[in-house]
């Protein structure tokens, strides 16, 4: 299996982190639809929309947050 070069590690991290976060947030937001029987459809739409929005935010914000955390900690 081909591996992604380490110089793209920031982007790989952003894809994984935003994907997991959006999946959990979409599941929580979609939980009221469980009783109606359309949880999966609602979750998938919410997940894809939130991931499209959050992926660029995470990729751009992560280095800034990392620098801020480094500046605030020993």
N, C-alpha and C positions, 0 to 999 in steps of 0.2 A: 504494500500500500504506500503510495507516495506521501511524503510528509510536507507540511507547509514550512517554508523557511522561518527561522526564529525571528527575523526582522519584522515579520507580520504578526508576531505574538500579541501585540496590542489589539489588533483587529479580531483575532481569534477569541481572545478574552472577551471583547465587547459583544461578539455574536453569541457566545455561550452565556454570559452573564445576563444580557438583555433577554435572551430567549427563555431562560429559567424564570427570571423575575416576571416577565409578561405572562408566562404560562400560569404561574401561581396567582397573580393579580386577576387575570381573566377568569380563572376558576372560582375565585372568591366572589367576583362581581356577577358571575353567571349562576351561582348557587340557587338563587330564588327561582330559576327556570327549571330546576331539577324536578319539582313536583308536576310541572306542566308537560314534562317529557321531551323538552327540546333543549336540554342542557348542552349537549354536545355541539349542536349547530350554533347556538349562541356563543358558547365558549370559543369555538374555532374562529368565528367572525371577530370577536373581541380580541382574541390572541393575535391574529394576523394584523389587525389594525394597530394594536398597541405596540407590536414588535416593529412594524414599519416606522412608527414614530420614535420609539425608544432607542433603536439601534444607532442612529446617527448621534443622538444625545449622549449615549454611553461612550461611544468612540471619541467624541469631542471632549466630554467632561472628565473622563477617567484620568488623563494626564494632569489636568488642572487639580482635581481632587487629590491625586497622589502627591503632587507638589505641596498642596496646602497641608495635607496630613503630615508630610515630612517636616514642614516648617513649624507645625504646632506640637510635634513630639520630639522626644530626645532620641 
